[in-house]
Structures are given as C-alpha cells and as structure tokens.
Amino acid sequence: MMVDTTQKSNVKLHVLERFREVNSTFPKTSHLLDYKRSGNKVFGWLCTYSPEEIMHAAGILPIRIIGYSQEAELDDGNAYLYVNSCSFSRSCLQLGLGGGYDFLDGVVGGSTCDGARRLFDLWRNYIGTPFYHVLTVPRKYTEKAHALYYHEVAQFKQHLEEFLGSKIADEALYESIKLYNESRKLLRQLYDLRKLDDPPITGAETMEVSNASFRMPKEIFNRWLKDLLEEISASGNTHTGRSRLMLIGSVLTNPEFIKSIEDQGGLVVADELCTGTRYWGDPVVLDETKSPLEAISRRYLNNFPCARMFPSDERFNRIIDFIQDFRVEGVISQIIRYCVPYCHDLPLLTKRLKALGIPILALDVEYGTSGSGQIQTRVQAFLEMLEAKRK
Amino acid sequence: MIVAGIDIGSRAAKAVILKDKSILSSAICDTGPESVKTSYRVMEEALKGTGLSLDDIQYTVATGYGRVLVPYANQNISEISCHAKGVNWDFPSVRTILDMGGQDCKAINCDDGGLVTNFVMNDKCAGGTGRFLEMIAEVLNIPLEEIGDMSLESKSSIPFNTICAVFAKSEAIVHLRKGVTKSNILAGLHEAIAVRCLNLLKRISIEKDFSITGGIAKNKGMVEKLMEKAGLQPLLCEDPQLVGALGAALFAEECSTEVIKQAVKVQYGYSDGTGDYFITIVTELCNGCGECVKACPADIFVVDKDDDGQPKAKVKEEVRKKLAFLCPGFQSCSHKNQLNCHSVCQKDAIDHIW
C-alpha cells in the first residue's frame, strides 16, 4: 500500500530550500566562489579522517570532495580507475577531471581504504592543486595507534604551516574546535527530533542538511541550521510511516534514494552513513591535560568508526545504541559495490542484529543511485515483512 | 465474495479469481510491451466462461514488476510477499521458497502463516533466469517446454564456466559445433543455474519444507537438479507459475474483508463506568440467514429488511436499551458450550466486545 509520508497539512520549510540550493549548485556554490574571490583558500578532503579544524584554523575553508549525486556516466573515471574500485571514487574522479573542483587550493586524504587512497593518487597525478597531503590512519584504538595518528596529525599541521608560511596558533585551533563542535551539537539536535513518534522532519529532508554541512562554511551553516530548528519547531509538521528504519553503509548523498524509501511508507529516522552521523558523530573533547592538537587527533580516531576500523564491535555497538534510541524496527544497508570494508563486516553485523530480532535488508548499489526498479521491490517487500512481523 | 490477484511479471502475466476462498478461474499470457493493456487482457482471459465481468470483482491486488501499472487494482503488494502467501495456501509447512521468474530469482523464508521472515534476490543480471533458458532454447532450436525433459536424457553433462547469458550462449554454440549432444549441453546449463540458485538459498536458510515457484518450476530437469543440490524434495503447487497471482488474490480476500468491515457496520451497545461495549454487525457480510436469531440464548436478534430491502440481522428494537442486562456476552456463552451468535455466523459478520 502506498502511504504518503509527507502529509498535506505539513508546511514547507523555507530554510531547507537554502540548503537545497547549496546542494544543487555544489561544487561551484556562490559561497565557495565568493570565498575564493576574496582571496581565501579552499581545500577539499576525501575521507572523514581528515581533521578539518586544522585547515579551518589556518584560515582555509575545508569542503568535502564528493562525486555526482546521481548515477552518472563515468567514462573518464572508468578509464583511469580500475572498475573494481568503487563507483564513489570513480564518480569523484570523473567530477574532478571534468573541472568540477578546479578552484581547490589543496587536497587532503587519508589512507583509509583503497578506493580513497587510489583516488588521492590519481587526483594528484591528473588534477593539479598546489597542496597535497595524505594521512596514514591506524585501524585500531590502542594507545600506540593514537600515538601514531597524533604524529600524522602533527605532521599534517607542520606541512600546512610550511605551505602557508605561517604558524597555526593554539588559539585559532580552539576557535575552530568551538565552531565545529557547535555544528555537531546542532546536527545532534536535528537528529534528536527524529526520535519522536511522528518526527517533524523526514530522512530525505535531513539528508539535505547533512549534505550541506560539509559543502559550505560552518559559520553560515550553523546560523542556517539554528534558523531551521526554529522553523521546524514553529511548523508543527509531523510525518508518519509504516515502519521506522535506519540506513547504514558507506557514502550516500542522493536524497532521492531516501525519498524512494519514504514514498513507499518507510520512515528513515536514523543513519550510520559516512556522509551522515559518522561525519558529525562525536565532538572534540577538550581538557587541561591535552593540547588542542591532541584533542583533535583523539576525536578523529575515536569518532563513530568506519567499517575499516577494528574491532568491528565498536561500530556495531554504536549502531545498536542508535536502533534503541531511535526505536528502529528495520535496518537497510546500502553498500556501494566493491566497498570491501563494509561488505566484509555485513555478515557479522547481520548476526548481531538477528540476535536482537532486528531484520536487515542488504542492498548492493552504485554510488548516486536513486533507488530504481528492483530496489523498490526489495524495499516494498521488506516493509511488508516488517508489518507482518508487528502483527 | 469475488476477489482477484494479478501478477504482471517480466515475461508472463497471470491472473487468479477467487470466489468465497476457492479458485474460480485463472489465466496466463505473455507480458506484452504495454503492461496496462496486458493487465486487461489477462483479466479478460480469466473472466472467460465465468459469466462475470470486471465490475463483479470486489477487490483486486496487483503484484509483479508491473504491479503499479494495473489501473483497476485496489492495492499493490510485492511479489515476494505474494509468493509466500500463495505457497502457504497449498503447503502451510513450507519454510523455504525459491521463486524462479522470467528475469530474476528470489529465495524466501516464511513462517507458518505465510508471512515473509527473510528474503534475498539475485543481482541486476538476468543470468540463470527464465529469459536465459528461453535464449538457450532458441539457440538449440528446441521448444522451451521440452528443454527440461531433454536435459534429463543426458548421460554426461558438459560443465559451463559461465552463467552470463551472453557468454553461455556462445559457449553453447561452440559445444554444438564440436558435436556435443543437445541433452548434454542442456544438462550442463541446468546444473549451472541450479548452483547459482543454491547460492541464493544459502544466503537465507534452507529449512524444510521447500517449494519452488515461478515459471521455471514447470521445468522437470531444473526441479530435479535443484532437488539434488538442496538435498530436499520440493513440494510443488499445482501450477507453480500461478502462485504469485494466487497470493495476491489471497491478500485481496483479506484486504476486502477488512475494508468491508471498516466500511459498513452497525453497532448496538451501551456504556457504563468501565467503558463502551458493542455488538457489531457487518451488514455487507451478513446474508440474513437467521442462524444468530436461533442461537442466541437471550433471544435478542431479529432478521429484518434493510433500506435496500435485503434481509439483515439486527438487535430487536425493544431490547436495545437493555443489552447490558440481557446479553450474557460471547465469553459466557462459549463457556457454557452453548451455541452463540459468533460460532453460528457463517460469514463472520458479528463481533462482540464483551
């Protein structure tokens, strides 16, 4: 049965349109072009393990490098990257080779997975930017791993200082941490609204906000998000659905994908996406014993983990916490084909969820998909299954 | 009550009409390029000889790839749920279903009520599906219906390295040129498809009993191979190709009852300090048989004509205000093993909340 999740009584959220505008014009948004025109530098980062606060403290605007938000023709991407690297990295490369990111002054990556790593290498070879840096990211949370990662973060800072010819002061780092933590806090407030029985915001709408969060200056983003939170609380909007769902998996930036699920009546109330919760998950925790740099390094390694991290249970526990907090009835896993880390720990996660009685629907997708034919059938059957289970 | 299920698959369209929970008629035809036209054609086919018209069907559920394109359907339900429902009607003991369709395969686990508990589907590619077998039948120049039987005649099957429809086609041609018999080639292809399906089944859990549905389940050679691989004797429905449409029709039956119950019911009751109490009679279902009148120990019912002149059960005018004192309640009637209005109502039209 088709259930409309966007009831007619709901009012249009005007601030959301501003976020949509940013997303639809990215990478060449008016913010970024203005920023460049006024003589500032813009850097692109490739993986959530790249510490943004350091770039920000150096007066640089960090934005995330993302591919096309739709399933696109990847002819150049396929020519340079082997087809068994994920379509996300190929889509990013395609957009880069086409000049989409030609305004960037630097690119920062992490050696987190082969897709991200090879993309970085090719970017360096075929798309010229004045500055490059790749951080080695350990896979564990041990003290040795933290020491190694701290060393990497410190080296990145030093490299950046040499490039700019000026030091990054601790005061500037503190300011940036404050700004970024504010974003994280506001995003958390937005997500908390989805814990309600009839959330005032849909999953597809939330994705417009999280997408914009890494595509624009945080100063403006925070202001807009505050406006949005006010507008939502004044709107009285409510959304109901057949089932409460959580979306997990690697990168996803096409809100149409979530909309296709919600059009069938599934309400997406939480996520564990690299472009969603995993991006803004944890704040940088400052205390007197740590330098700001150390606090940043701790945060990035301890943040809501990527499937590449070990042991996997750290990520699974966090997913299960979300399932309980957001009263999730079913989990939809969307994994981009050939995303090795996510594919490989799916069976382990499925086992943990099965023990809790939470069904999981595993979808193999290409990056940018909007959830076409066969995916629709699976989602519909999954929703029917969840409804049957409730009876 | 007359309801219908319609399954517009990628290769064939199926329709099943149910009258009072038994199959009245069914039809199968090719899915043409226009799903809407096909949906009318297959229904016309099913209605032939029944003396009924499309207007006589009270509720229709559509399923299959074309499920959203059936203009007269009241609702659409995915083919995964419908196959489980359909198999459950014939074999309530089935827990594992392999649906082998025209362009995809699905492995489904279900419970004793025919509700899906887990499922997986093959990936984008149509290798190892009905369309694949059609192509091979074409290459070998044998009618599709005969390839299964012919594969069983094989003495030594040829191993195939690929399940890609395009590559397998060229591989088959190479074997033909070398003089390998058609039956050996077919046996090899059936084997390859069976292995692929088994992998799909392994991703859910293979539990007893096991059933195969969809058009390919009519192919004896394939059923044989799957039985061998899965180590389970499959229970096959009379026409496995109709199972999806049958499941849709069964859902239609459930939904229409629900809809009717919600739509036209008459309530008689009272409220006191502990809450509201009602006897509900669904007038659409009630046929005015009068069994409830005979059964009720408190003699509160009467059969009377409704606004349309149809006989319907009612609560007597003079007792309506005294129900709290007169009606012993359905619970206590059951305890004394008396007949009661619920148990005698053939149409399940009476509800009682005390």
Chai-1 contact restraints between the chains, C-beta under 6 A:
chainA,res_idxA,chainB,res_idxB,connection_type,confidence,min_distance_angstrom,max_distance_angstrom,comment,restraint_id
A,M1,B,Q75,contact,1.0,0.0,6.0,A-B,restraint_1
A,T377,B,S78,contact,1.0,0.0,6.0,A-B,restraint_2
A,Q380,B,S78,contact,1.0,0.0,6.0,A-B,restraint_3
A,A381,B,S78,contact,1.0,0.0,6.0,A-B,restraint_4
A,A381,B,I80,contact,1.0,0.0,6.0,A-B,restraint_5
A,A381,B,S81,contact,1.0,0.0,6.0,A-B,restraint_6
A,E384,B,S78,contact,1.0,0.0,6.0,A-B,restraint_7
A,E384,B,S81,contact,1.0,0.0,6.0,A-B,restraint_8
A,M385,B,V116,contact,1.0,0.0,6.0,A-B,restraint_9
A,A388,B,L115,contact,1.0,0.0,6.0,A-B,restraint_10
